[in-house]
Amino acid sequence: MILRSYKIRDCKKLINLFYNTVHTVNAKDYTSEQLDVWAPKNIDLRKKE
């Protein structure tokens, strides 16, 4: 395993990892609506000012 600092190019992969983890691991304990609030499918990746 290689550990390194976060790079902006990692963003989409990390979002997908988070989404899939929440919706897979926690699916038996929470409703679909709760999972969607916790980890929505569509996230605005544009930089906020």
C-alpha distance matrix in Angstrom:
0.0 3.8 6.5 9.9 13.3 14.8 16.8 19.8 18.8 16.1 19.1 20.2 16.9 16.5 20.1 19.8 17.0 19.2 22.3 21.1 19.8 23.1 25.2 23.7 22.8 25.9 28.4 30.2 30.9 31.9 34.3 33.3 35.0 33.0 29.7 31.0 31.9 28.6 26.5 28.9 28.4 29.7 28.5 30.2 27.6 30.4 30.3 32.8 35.2
3.8 0.0 3.8 6.5 10.2 12.1 13.9 17.2 16.4 14.2 17.4 19.0 16.2 15.8 19.6 19.8 17.4 19.5 22.7 22.1 21.0 24.0 26.4 25.3 24.7 27.5 30.0 32.1 32.6 33.3 35.5 34.3 35.7 33.7 30.4 31.3 32.0 28.8 26.7 28.9 28.3 29.1 27.6 28.8 26.0 28.4 28.1 30.6 32.8
6.5 3.8 0.0 3.8 7.1 9.3 11.9 15.3 15.3 12.9 15.8 18.0 15.5 14.4 18.1 19.0 16.6 18.0 21.5 21.5 20.1 22.8 25.5 24.9 24.0 26.4 29.2 31.4 31.5 31.9 34.2 33.2 34.2 32.0 29.0 29.8 30.1 26.8 24.9 27.2 27.1 27.8 25.8 26.9 24.1 26.4 25.7 28.0 30.0
9.9 6.5 3.8 0.0 3.8 6.6 8.8 12.4 12.9 11.1 14.0 16.7 14.9 13.9 17.5 18.9 17.1 18.4 21.8 22.3 21.3 23.7 26.4 26.3 25.7 27.9 30.6 33.0 33.0 33.0 35.0 33.7 34.5 32.4 29.4 29.8 29.9 26.8 24.8 26.8 26.7 26.8 24.5 25.2 22.0 23.9 23.0 25.4 27.1
13.3 10.2 7.1 3.8 0.0 3.8 6.4 10.0 11.4 10.0 12.2 15.5 14.5 13.0 16.2 18.3 17.0 17.7 21.1 22.2 21.4 23.3 26.1 26.5 26.0 27.7 30.4 33.1 32.7 32.4 34.3 32.9 33.3 31.2 28.4 28.5 28.2 25.3 23.5 25.3 25.4 25.1 22.5 22.8 19.5 21.2 19.8 22.0 23.6
14.8 12.1 9.3 6.6 3.8 0.0 3.8 6.7 8.4 6.8 8.5 11.9 11.4 9.9 12.9 15.2 14.4 15.0 18.1 19.5 19.1 20.8 23.5 24.3 24.1 25.6 28.1 31.0 30.7 30.0 31.6 30.0 30.2 28.3 25.5 25.3 25.1 22.4 20.3 21.9 21.9 21.5 18.8 19.0 15.8 17.6 16.5 18.8 20.7
16.8 13.9 11.9 8.8 6.4 3.8 0.0 3.8 5.4 5.5 7.6 10.8 11.0 10.6 13.1 15.4 15.3 16.3 18.9 20.4 20.7 22.4 24.7 25.6 26.0 27.5 29.6 32.8 32.7 31.7 32.9 31.0 31.1 29.6 26.8 26.1 26.0 23.7 21.3 22.2 21.7 20.8 18.2 17.9 14.3 15.7 14.8 17.7 19.6
19.8 17.2 15.3 12.4 10.0 6.7 3.8 0.0 3.8 5.3 5.6 8.7 10.2 10.2 11.7 14.2 15.0 15.8 17.8 19.7 20.5 21.8 23.8 25.2 26.0 27.2 28.9 32.3 32.2 30.8 31.6 29.4 29.3 28.1 25.4 24.2 24.1 22.3 19.7 20.0 19.4 18.0 15.3 14.5 10.8 12.0 11.4 14.5 16.6
18.8 16.4 15.3 12.9 11.4 8.4 5.4 3.8 0.0 3.8 5.5 7.2 8.2 9.6 11.3 12.8 13.9 15.5 17.2 18.5 19.8 21.6 23.1 24.2 25.3 26.9 28.4 31.8 32.1 30.8 31.5 29.0 29.3 28.5 25.4 24.2 24.7 23.0 20.0 20.1 18.8 17.6 15.5 15.2 11.6 13.3 13.6 17.1 19.5
16.1 14.2 12.9 11.1 10.0 6.8 5.5 5.3 3.8 0.0 3.8 5.9 5.5 6.1 8.7 10.2 10.6 12.2 14.3 15.5 16.3 18.3 20.0 21.0 21.8 23.5 25.2 28.5 28.8 27.8 28.7 26.5 27.0 25.9 22.7 22.0 22.5 20.4 17.4 18.2 17.2 16.7 14.7 15.2 12.1 14.5 14.9 18.0 20.7
19.1 17.4 15.8 14.0 12.2 8.5 7.6 5.6 5.5 3.8 0.0 3.8 5.5 5.2 6.2 8.7 9.9 10.6 12.2 14.2 15.3 16.6 18.3 19.8 20.9 22.0 23.5 27.0 27.0 25.6 26.3 24.0 24.1 23.1 20.1 19.0 19.3 17.5 14.6 15.0 14.2 13.4 11.1 11.5 8.6 11.3 12.0 14.9 17.9
20.2 19.0 18.0 16.7 15.5 11.9 10.8 8.7 7.2 5.9 3.8 0.0 3.8 5.5 5.1 6.2 8.6 9.9 10.5 12.1 14.1 15.4 16.4 17.9 19.6 20.8 21.8 25.4 25.9 24.3 24.7 22.0 22.4 21.9 18.7 17.4 18.4 16.9 13.5 13.3 11.8 11.1 9.7 10.8 8.5 11.8 13.5 16.4 19.8
16.9 16.2 15.5 14.9 14.5 11.4 11.0 10.2 8.2 5.5 5.5 3.8 0.0 3.8 5.5 5.1 6.1 8.6 9.9 10.5 12.0 14.2 15.3 16.1 17.6 19.4 20.6 24.0 24.7 23.7 24.4 22.0 23.0 22.2 18.7 18.1 19.4 17.4 14.0 14.6 13.1 13.4 12.6 14.3 12.2 15.5 17.0 19.8 23.0
16.5 15.8 14.4 13.9 13.0 9.9 10.6 10.2 9.6 6.1 5.2 5.5 3.8 0.0 3.8 5.4 5.0 6.1 8.5 9.9 10.4 12.2 14.1 15.1 15.9 17.4 19.2 22.4 22.6 21.7 22.8 20.8 21.5 20.2 16.9 16.6 17.4 14.9 12.0 13.4 12.9 13.5 12.0 13.9 12.0 15.4 16.3 18.6 21.8
20.1 19.6 18.1 17.5 16.2 12.9 13.1 11.7 11.3 8.7 6.2 5.1 5.5 3.8 0.0 3.8 5.4 5.1 6.1 8.5 9.9 10.7 12.2 14.0 15.3 16.1 17.4 21.0 21.1 19.6 20.2 17.9 18.4 17.3 14.1 13.3 14.2 12.2 8.9 9.8 9.2 9.8 8.4 10.9 9.8 13.5 15.0 16.9 20.4
19.8 19.8 19.0 18.9 18.3 15.2 15.4 14.2 12.8 10.2 8.7 6.2 5.1 5.4 3.8 0.0 3.8 5.4 5.1 6.0 8.3 9.9 10.5 11.8 13.7 15.1 15.9 19.4 20.2 19.0 19.4 16.9 18.0 17.4 13.9 13.3 15.1 13.3 9.7 10.3 8.7 10.2 10.2 13.1 12.4 16.1 18.1 20.2 23.8
17.0 17.4 16.6 17.1 17.0 14.4 15.3 15.0 13.9 10.6 9.9 8.6 6.1 5.0 5.4 3.8 0.0 3.8 5.5 5.3 6.0 8.6 10.0 10.4 11.5 13.4 14.9 18.1 18.8 18.2 19.4 17.5 18.9 17.7 14.1 14.5 16.0 13.5 10.5 12.3 11.5 13.4 13.2 16.1 15.2 18.9 20.3 22.3 25.7
19.2 19.5 18.0 18.4 17.7 15.0 16.3 15.8 15.5 12.2 10.6 9.9 8.6 6.1 5.1 5.4 3.8 0.0 3.8 5.6 5.2 6.1 8.5 9.9 10.5 11.4 13.3 16.6 16.6 15.6 17.0 15.4 16.3 14.7 11.3 11.9 12.8 10.0 7.4 9.9 10.3 12.4 11.7 14.9 14.5 18.1 19.3 20.7 24.1
22.3 22.7 21.5 21.8 21.1 18.1 18.9 17.8 17.2 14.3 12.2 10.5 9.9 8.5 6.1 5.1 5.5 3.8 0.0 3.8 5.5 5.3 6.1 8.4 10.1 10.6 11.4 15.1 15.4 14.0 14.6 12.4 13.5 12.5 8.9 8.9 10.8 8.7 5.4 7.2 7.0 9.8 10.2 13.8 14.3 18.0 19.8 21.1 24.7
21.1 22.1 21.5 22.3 22.2 19.5 20.4 19.7 18.5 15.5 14.2 12.1 10.5 9.9 8.5 6.0 5.3 5.6 3.8 0.0 3.8 5.6 5.2 5.8 8.1 9.7 10.2 13.6 14.9 14.1 14.9 12.8 14.9 14.1 10.3 11.1 13.6 11.6 8.7 10.3 9.4 12.6 13.6 17.1 17.3 21.1 23.1 24.6 28.3
19.8 21.0 20.1 21.3 21.4 19.1 20.7 20.5 19.8 16.3 15.3 14.1 12.0 10.4 9.9 8.3 6.0 5.2 5.5 3.8 0.0 3.8 5.5 5.2 5.6 7.6 9.4 12.3 13.0 13.0 14.7 13.5 15.6 13.9 10.4 12.2 14.0 11.2 9.3 12.0 12.2 15.3 15.7 19.2 19.2 22.9 24.4 25.7 29.2
23.1 24.0 22.8 23.7 23.3 20.8 22.4 21.8 21.6 18.3 16.6 15.4 14.2 12.2 10.7 9.9 8.6 6.1 5.3 5.6 3.8 0.0 3.8 5.6 5.7 5.5 7.4 10.6 10.5 9.7 11.4 10.6 12.2 10.2 6.8 9.1 10.6 7.8 6.6 9.8 10.9 14.1 14.6 18.2 18.9 22.5 24.0 24.8 28.2
25.2 26.4 25.5 26.4 26.1 23.5 24.7 23.8 23.1 20.0 18.3 16.4 15.3 14.1 12.2 10.5 10.0 8.5 6.1 5.2 5.5 3.8 0.0 3.8 6.1 5.8 5.5 9.2 10.2 9.1 9.8 8.1 10.6 9.8 6.2 8.1 10.8 9.2 7.6 9.6 9.9 13.5 15.0 18.8 19.9 23.5 25.4 26.3 29.9
23.7 25.3 24.9 26.3 26.5 24.3 25.6 25.2 24.2 21.0 19.8 17.9 16.1 15.1 14.0 11.8 10.4 9.9 8.4 5.8 5.2 5.6 3.8 0.0 3.8 5.6 5.4 8.3 10.2 10.5 11.8 10.8 13.8 12.9 9.6 11.9 14.5 12.6 11.1 13.3 13.1 16.8 18.2 21.9 22.6 26.4 28.2 29.4 33.0
22.8 24.7 24.0 25.7 26.0 24.1 26.0 26.0 25.3 21.8 20.9 19.6 17.6 15.9 15.3 13.7 11.5 10.5 10.1 8.1 5.6 5.7 6.1 3.8 0.0 3.8 5.8 7.5 8.7 9.9 12.3 12.4 15.1 13.3 10.5 13.5 15.4 12.8 12.2 15.1 15.7 19.2 20.1 23.7 24.3 28.0 29.4 30.4 33.8
25.9 27.5 26.4 27.9 27.7 25.6 27.5 27.2 26.9 23.5 22.0 20.8 19.4 17.4 16.1 15.1 13.4 11.4 10.6 9.7 7.6 5.5 5.8 5.6 3.8 0.0 3.8 5.5 5.5 6.3 9.0 9.8 12.1 10.0 7.8 11.3 12.8 10.5 10.9 13.8 15.1 18.6 19.5 23.2 24.2 27.8 29.2 29.7 33.0
28.4 30.0 29.2 30.6 30.4 28.1 29.6 28.9 28.4 25.2 23.5 21.8 20.6 19.2 17.4 15.9 14.9 13.3 11.4 10.2 9.4 7.4 5.5 5.4 5.8 3.8 0.0 3.8 5.5 5.6 7.0 7.4 10.5 9.5 7.5 10.6 12.9 11.6 11.7 13.7 14.5 18.2 19.8 23.6 25.0 28.5 30.3 30.9 34.4
30.2 32.1 31.4 33.0 33.1 31.0 32.8 32.3 31.8 28.5 27.0 25.4 24.0 22.4 21.0 19.4 18.1 16.6 15.1 13.6 12.3 10.6 9.2 8.3 7.5 5.5 3.8 0.0 3.8 6.0 8.0 9.7 12.7 11.5 10.5 13.8 15.7 14.5 15.1 17.3 18.3 22.0 23.5 27.2 28.7 32.2 33.9 34.3 37.7
30.9 32.6 31.5 33.0 32.7 30.7 32.7 32.2 32.1 28.8 27.0 25.9 24.7 22.6 21.1 20.2 18.8 16.6 15.4 14.9 13.0 10.5 10.2 10.2 8.7 5.5 5.5 3.8 0.0 3.8 7.1 9.8 11.8 9.8 9.6 13.3 14.2 12.9 14.4 16.9 18.6 22.1 23.2 26.8 28.3 31.7 33.1 33.1 36.3
31.9 33.3 31.9 33.0 32.4 30.0 31.7 30.8 30.8 27.8 25.6 24.3 23.7 21.7 19.6 19.0 18.2 15.6 14.0 14.1 13.0 9.7 9.1 10.5 9.9 6.3 5.6 6.0 3.8 0.0 3.8 6.6 8.1 6.1 6.5 10.0 10.8 10.1 11.9 13.9 15.9 19.2 20.4 24.0 25.9 29.1 30.6 30.4 33.7
34.3 35.5 34.2 35.0 34.3 31.6 32.9 31.6 31.5 28.7 26.3 24.7 24.4 22.8 20.2 19.4 19.4 17.0 14.6 14.9 14.7 11.4 9.8 11.8 12.3 9.0 7.0 8.0 7.1 3.8 0.0 3.8 5.3 5.2 6.3 8.7 10.1 10.7 12.1 13.1 14.9 18.0 19.8 23.2 25.6 28.6 30.5 30.3 33.6
33.3 34.3 33.2 33.7 32.9 30.0 31.0 29.4 29.0 26.5 24.0 22.0 22.0 20.8 17.9 16.9 17.5 15.4 12.4 12.8 13.5 10.6 8.1 10.8 12.4 9.8 7.4 9.7 9.8 6.6 3.8 0.0 3.8 5.5 5.1 6.1 8.7 9.8 10.2 10.4 11.6 14.8 16.9 20.4 22.8 25.9 28.1 28.1 31.6
35.0 35.7 34.2 34.5 33.3 30.2 31.1 29.3 29.3 27.0 24.1 22.4 23.0 21.5 18.4 18.0 18.9 16.3 13.5 14.9 15.6 12.2 10.6 13.8 15.1 12.1 10.5 12.7 11.8 8.1 5.3 3.8 0.0 3.8 5.5 5.1 6.4 8.7 9.9 9.5 11.6 14.1 15.9 19.1 21.8 24.6 26.6 26.2 29.5
33.0 33.7 32.0 32.4 31.2 28.3 29.6 28.1 28.5 25.9 23.1 21.9 22.2 20.2 17.3 17.4 17.7 14.7 12.5 14.1 13.9 10.2 9.8 12.9 13.3 10.0 9.5 11.5 9.8 6.1 5.2 5.5 3.8 0.0 3.8 5.4 5.2 6.2 8.5 9.6 12.4 15.0 16.0 19.2 21.6 24.5 26.0 25.5 28.7
29.7 30.4 29.0 29.4 28.4 25.5 26.8 25.4 25.4 22.7 20.1 18.7 18.7 16.9 14.1 13.9 14.1 11.3 8.9 10.3 10.4 6.8 6.2 9.6 10.5 7.8 7.5 10.5 9.6 6.5 6.3 5.1 5.5 3.8 0.0 3.8 5.5 5.0 5.8 7.4 9.7 12.8 14.0 17.5 19.5 22.7 24.4 24.5 27.9
31.0 31.3 29.8 29.8 28.5 25.3 26.1 24.2 24.2 22.0 19.0 17.4 18.1 16.6 13.3 13.3 14.5 11.9 8.9 11.1 12.2 9.1 8.1 11.9 13.5 11.3 10.6 13.8 13.3 10.0 8.7 6.1 5.1 5.4 3.8 0.0 3.8 5.4 5.1 4.6 7.0 9.6 11.2 14.6 17.0 20.0 22.0 22.0 25.5
31.9 32.0 30.1 29.9 28.2 25.1 26.0 24.1 24.7 22.5 19.3 18.4 19.4 17.4 14.2 15.1 16.0 12.8 10.8 13.6 14.0 10.6 10.8 14.5 15.4 12.8 12.9 15.7 14.2 10.8 10.1 8.7 6.4 5.2 5.5 3.8 0.0 3.8 5.6 5.7 9.2 10.9 11.3 14.3 16.8 19.4 20.9 20.4 23.6
28.6 28.8 26.8 26.8 25.3 22.4 23.7 22.3 23.0 20.4 17.5 16.9 17.4 14.9 12.2 13.3 13.5 10.0 8.7 11.6 11.2 7.8 9.2 12.6 12.8 10.5 11.6 14.5 12.9 10.1 10.7 9.8 8.7 6.2 5.0 5.4 3.8 0.0 3.8 6.4 9.8 11.9 11.6 14.8 16.6 19.5 20.7 20.4 23.6
26.5 26.7 24.9 24.8 23.5 20.3 21.3 19.7 20.0 17.4 14.6 13.5 14.0 12.0 8.9 9.7 10.5 7.4 5.4 8.7 9.3 6.6 7.6 11.1 12.2 10.9 11.7 15.1 14.4 11.9 12.1 10.2 9.9 8.5 5.8 5.1 5.6 3.8 0.0 3.8 6.6 8.9 8.9 12.5 14.0 17.3 18.9 19.2 22.7
28.9 28.9 27.2 26.8 25.3 21.9 22.2 20.0 20.1 18.2 15.0 13.3 14.6 13.4 9.8 10.3 12.3 9.9 7.2 10.3 12.0 9.8 9.6 13.3 15.1 13.8 13.7 17.3 16.9 13.9 13.1 10.4 9.5 9.6 7.4 4.6 5.7 6.4 3.8 0.0 3.8 5.6 6.6 10.2 12.5 15.6 17.7 18.1 21.7
28.4 28.3 27.1 26.7 25.4 21.9 21.7 19.4 18.8 17.2 14.2 11.8 13.1 12.9 9.2 8.7 11.5 10.3 7.0 9.4 12.2 10.9 9.9 13.1 15.7 15.1 14.5 18.3 18.6 15.9 14.9 11.6 11.6 12.4 9.7 7.0 9.2 9.8 6.6 3.8 0.0 3.8 6.5 10.0 12.0 15.3 18.0 19.0 22.7
29.7 29.1 27.8 26.8 25.1 21.5 20.8 18.0 17.6 16.7 13.4 11.1 13.4 13.5 9.8 10.2 13.4 12.4 9.8 12.6 15.3 14.1 13.5 16.8 19.2 18.6 18.2 22.0 22.1 19.2 18.0 14.8 14.1 15.0 12.8 9.6 10.9 11.9 8.9 5.6 3.8 0.0 3.8 6.7 9.1 12.0 15.0 16.0 19.7
28.5 27.6 25.8 24.5 22.5 18.8 18.2 15.3 15.5 14.7 11.1 9.7 12.6 12.0 8.4 10.2 13.2 11.7 10.2 13.6 15.7 14.6 15.0 18.2 20.1 19.5 19.8 23.5 23.2 20.4 19.8 16.9 15.9 16.0 14.0 11.2 11.3 11.6 8.9 6.6 6.5 3.8 0.0 3.8 6.0 9.0 11.6 12.6 16.3
30.2 28.8 26.9 25.2 22.8 19.0 17.9 14.5 15.2 15.2 11.5 10.8 14.3 13.9 10.9 13.1 16.1 14.9 13.8 17.1 19.2 18.2 18.8 21.9 23.7 23.2 23.6 27.2 26.8 24.0 23.2 20.4 19.1 19.2 17.5 14.6 14.3 14.8 12.5 10.2 10.0 6.7 3.8 0.0 3.8 5.6 8.5 9.5 13.2
27.6 26.0 24.1 22.0 19.5 15.8 14.3 10.8 11.6 12.1 8.6 8.5 12.2 12.0 9.8 12.4 15.2 14.5 14.3 17.3 19.2 18.9 19.9 22.6 24.3 24.2 25.0 28.7 28.3 25.9 25.6 22.8 21.8 21.6 19.5 17.0 16.8 16.6 14.0 12.5 12.0 9.1 6.0 3.8 0.0 3.8 6.4 8.7 12.3
30.4 28.4 26.4 23.9 21.2 17.6 15.7 12.0 13.3 14.5 11.3 11.8 15.5 15.4 13.5 16.1 18.9 18.1 18.0 21.1 22.9 22.5 23.5 26.4 28.0 27.8 28.5 32.2 31.7 29.1 28.6 25.9 24.6 24.5 22.7 20.0 19.4 19.5 17.3 15.6 15.3 12.0 9.0 5.6 3.8 0.0 3.8 6.3 9.6
30.3 28.1 25.7 23.0 19.8 16.5 14.8 11.4 13.6 14.9 12.0 13.5 17.0 16.3 15.0 18.1 20.3 19.3 19.8 23.1 24.4 24.0 25.4 28.2 29.4 29.2 30.3 33.9 33.1 30.6 30.5 28.1 26.6 26.0 24.4 22.0 20.9 20.7 18.9 17.7 18.0 15.0 11.6 8.5 6.4 3.8 0.0 3.8 6.5
32.8 30.6 28.0 25.4 22.0 18.8 17.7 14.5 17.1 18.0 14.9 16.4 19.8 18.6 16.9 20.2 22.3 20.7 21.1 24.6 25.7 24.8 26.3 29.4 30.4 29.7 30.9 34.3 33.1 30.4 30.3 28.1 26.2 25.5 24.5 22.0 20.4 20.4 19.2 18.1 19.0 16.0 12.6 9.5 8.7 6.3 3.8 0.0 3.8
35.2 32.8 30.0 27.1 23.6 20.7 19.6 16.6 19.5 20.7 17.9 19.8 23.0 21.8 20.4 23.8 25.7 24.1 24.7 28.3 29.2 28.2 29.9 33.0 33.8 33.0 34.4 37.7 36.3 33.7 33.6 31.6 29.5 28.7 27.9 25.5 23.6 23.6 22.7 21.7 22.7 19.7 16.3 13.2 12.3 9.6 6.5 3.8 0.0
